[in-house]
Amino acid sequence: MKQKEIWIINLDPTIGSEIRKKRPCVILNNDAIGILPLKIIAPVTDYKEKYDVVPWMVKLAPNNTNQLKKKSVVDIFQVRSLSQERFVEKIGDISEDELEKCKRAIKIAFDIY
């Protein structure tokens, strides 16, 4: 399990407005840190036109590398640390450019400039 990989992850149980069920998620944490069996992820959800103006949503076009079936977004606002026991199956990877866009979106979400 490495940074930039997209995995199907079981996000249940959830509370409130958290993204739920099994869905694709991107691993965002640096591979060189952490000793616990945890990964920092952001869920991937269906693209909606209204997300074009939302700076913490990173667009992903489906391709052979990410193996997504439709236009999607990485929802940086729902970043979380999860146990590797929730990881079901690796399906693909994001590009280095898409990872950089995720990092910029994290800076926006956390007000880091």
C-alpha positions in Angstrom: 0.0 0.0 0.0 1.7 3.1 -1.3 1.1 6.8 -1.9 -0.9 7.5 -5.1 -2.6 4.1 -5.1 -6.4 3.9 -5.4 -8.0 1.2 -3.2 -11.5 0.1 -2.6 -11.9 0.8 1.1 -14.8 -0.1 3.4 -15.6 3.2 5.1 -18.5 1.9 7.2 -19.5 2.4 9.9 -19.8 6.2 9.5 -21.6 9.0 11.3 -23.4 12.0 10.0 -22.3 13.3 6.6 -19.2 11.2 6.3 -18.8 9.4 3.0 -19.9 5.8 3.5 -19.9 2.3 2.1 -17.1 0.7 0.0 -15.6 3.1 -2.4 -12.4 4.1 -4.1 -9.9 6.1 -2.0 -6.5 7.5 -2.7 -3.6 7.0 -0.4 -2.0 10.4 0.3 0.5 9.9 3.1 4.3 9.8 2.5 5.4 6.2 2.4 8.5 7.0 4.6 6.5 7.9 7.7 4.4 6.1 10.2 4.9 2.8 12.0 1.2 2.0 12.7 -0.8 0.0 10.1 -2.7 3.1 9.1 -2.9 5.1 5.9 -4.1 8.7 5.3 -6.7 8.6 2.5 -9.1 10.7 0.7 -12.3 9.2 -0.8 -13.1 9.4 -4.5 -16.6 10.3 -5.5 -18.6 11.0 -8.6 -17.9 14.2 -10.4 -20.6 16.9 -10.4 -20.3 20.2 -12.3 -20.7 22.2 -9.1 -17.3 20.8 -8.0 -15.5 22.8 -10.7 -15.5 25.8 -8.3 -14.7 23.8 -5.2 -10.9 24.1 -4.5 -10.6 20.9 -2.4 -12.1 18.6 -5.1 -9.4 17.2 -7.4 -10.8 16.0 -10.7 -9.8 12.5 -12.1 -10.6 11.5 -15.6 -11.0 7.7 -16.0 -8.0 6.0 -17.7 -6.1 2.7 -17.8 -3.9 3.8 -14.9 -6.5 4.8 -12.3 -9.1 2.2 -13.5 -12.0 4.5 -12.7 -15.2 3.9 -14.7 -16.4 7.6 -14.8 -15.2 11.1 -14.2 -14.6 11.5 -10.5 -13.1 13.7 -7.8 -10.8 13.2 -4.8 -12.7 14.8 -1.9 -9.8 16.3 0.1 -12.3 17.7 2.7 -12.9 14.1 3.9 -9.3 13.2 4.4 -8.8 10.7 7.2 -6.5 8.1 8.7 -7.8 4.5 8.4 -6.7 1.1 9.5 -5.2 -1.0 6.6 -7.8 -3.7 7.7 -10.4 -1.6 5.9 -8.6 -1.9 2.5 -10.3 -4.4 0.2 -8.6 -4.2 -3.2 -6.1 -2.1 -5.1 -7.7 -0.8 -8.4 -5.2 1.7 -9.8 -3.0 4.8 -9.2 -3.2 8.5 -9.7 -0.5 10.4 -11.5 2.2 12.6 -10.0 0.4 15.7 -11.3 -2.8 14.6 -9.6 -1.0 13.9 -6.4 0.4 17.5 -6.5 -3.1 18.8 -7.1 -4.2 16.9 -4.0 -1.4 18.4 -2.0 -2.4 21.9 -3.1 -6.0 21.1 -2.1 -4.8 20.0 1.3 -3.1 23.3 1.8 -6.3 25.1 1.0 -8.4 22.8 3.3 -6.0 23.3 6.2 -5.2 27.0 5.5 -1.5 26.3 5.0 0.3 28.7 2.7 
